[in-house]
Amino acid sequence: MLQYITSTSSPVSVVEQVRQVLEGGCRWIQVRMKDATDEEIAKAMEEIKPMCLDKEAFLILNDRVELAKTLDVGGVHLGKMDMLPSKARLVLGPAAVIGVTANTIEDVMAVRALDIDYIGIGPYRFTETKKNLAPVLGLDGIRAICEDMRKREINIATVAVGGIRPEDVVPLMETGVNGLAVSGAIAFAPDIKAATEEFLRLLEPYEKKV
């Protein structure tokens, strides 16, 4: 399971990033334009939504819950400083996918009883694509959270996030996560389509875990 998170720092526009990632086979897109206005995001989404529909790709928006409802996208990803997941569920309804960010097992415990669909565990390593980065977890930190979730029988899908490169795919998937969220390693690649294909090729043996 590969989620692509768009980057506004990439030399390639967000719309073109999505186009090339979809061509590479990714079918889960998170549009993250943290400093953009709602109008700028809506304009980008006018082009992104039809592309995702054409490829039958799942589309979510970072943070902007009300905008996600207005634009009728599949769901949202919420950071710890964003809208509460319980409130987002009320706004978006039962069919929306809601993901949240966790940096510790305490973060996971805080949301375990809420109606959420996945938890983004990270950051795996330092990344320049996100401001105000939480403490870096590394392999051991992500593995510890996954093991703790299993012991506590918290059966929520997990996605590792934060500075992930192709060489990290196998060791990260061995920690017990269900998938990976990637931004910079694809957004800044010389060939976005080829970089996407490489991540998907490496993830293929783990598809049964999703």
Buried (B, 14 or more C-beta within 10 A) or exposed (E): BBBBBBBBEBEBEBBEBBBBBBBBBBBBBBBBBEEBEEEEBBEBBEBBBEBBEEBEBBBBBBBBBEBBBEBEBBBBBBBEEBBEBEEBBEEBEEEBBBBBBBBBBEBBBBBBEBEBBBBBBBBBBEBEBBEEBBEBBBBEBBBBBBEBBEEEEBEBBBBBBBBBBBEBBEEBBEBBBBBBBBBBBBBBBEEBBEBBBBBBEBBEEBEEEE
